Amino acid sequence: MAGTPIHLNELEKHVDSVYEAVIIIAKRAKQINDEQKRLIEMEYGLDDESDNYDEDELTENDRLADREYLKLPKPTKIALEEMLTGQLKFEYLNKDQ
């Protein structure tokens, strides 16, 4: 599954450097991933303890949740699109705060 190449100039339109963009996109992707996981856990009645499971102990509900999670758009792709379309807002906290 190949992605579309992105010119670094596109990222630099929204931030001061490519490195800054990578950090911001990664943090946003983690937020998206956590939210997707939480929504699926709520939908299928799972809890955080289901992360530490033995493959033999998976229930049908666990298997359905895993399949549903795999169908979702990838968090990094969503975060990158948010950055490129200007939807991703960020700010730096002052060290004094």
Buried (B, 14 or more C-beta within 10 A) or exposed (E): EEEEEEEEEEBEEBBEEEEBBBEBBEEBBEEBBEEBBEEBBEEBEBEEEBEEEEEEEEEEEBEBBEEBBEEBEBBBEBBBEBBBEEEBEEEEEEEEE
